[in-house]
Amino acid sequence: MTRYYDLILGLIPLALIGITGALSIVGYTLTVAVSLGAVVSVLLIGHALFVNGPVTDTPSAASTPTSSPPINTTD
């Protein structure tokens, strides 16, 4: 089963090579074509890291219940 990160890993080189090739065929210089392809690849990486970032299933310290301090009983 293909997951989100598998798709991103496939789209990164596809975007870089595909956009570079398409723009160079259309008539852009190679420098501009590679730059625009790289920008799209970086946007894909940024989306995978920051917008839809990987999460762990372990509870964080903020979500774990804290124990109450010991009660001092003096008789």
DACOR-V405577 format. One record per residue. RES is the residue in one small letter. D_LAST is the distance of its C-alpha to the last C-alpha in Angstrom with 2 decimals. Layout:
res,d_last
RES,D_LAST
RES,D_LAST
This chain:
res,d_last
m,65.53
t,65.94
r,62.87
y,62.54
y,62.18
d,65.15
l,67.22
i,66.14
l,67.04
g,70.45
l,71.02
i,70.38
p,73.55
l,75.45
a,74.82
l,75.71
i,78.90
g,79.89
i,79.50
t,81.16
g,84.07
a,84.49
l,84.48
s,86.87
i,89.25
v,89.14
g,90.21
y,87.19
t,87.21
l,85.21
t,82.85
v,81.94
a,81.73
v,79.35
s,77.19
l,76.86
g,76.19
a,73.47
v,71.87
v,71.65
s,70.18
v,67.53
l,66.69
l,66.23
i,63.90
g,61.93
h,61.60
a,60.37
l,57.79
f,56.49
v,57.43
n,56.99
g,54.90
p,53.58
v,50.00
t,47.69
d,46.00
t,42.73
p,39.95
s,39.22
a,35.91
a,35.83
s,36.17
t,33.50
p,30.17
t,27.44
s,24.05
s,21.11
p,18.81
p,15.64
i,12.61
n,9.82
t,6.45
t,3.77
d,0.00
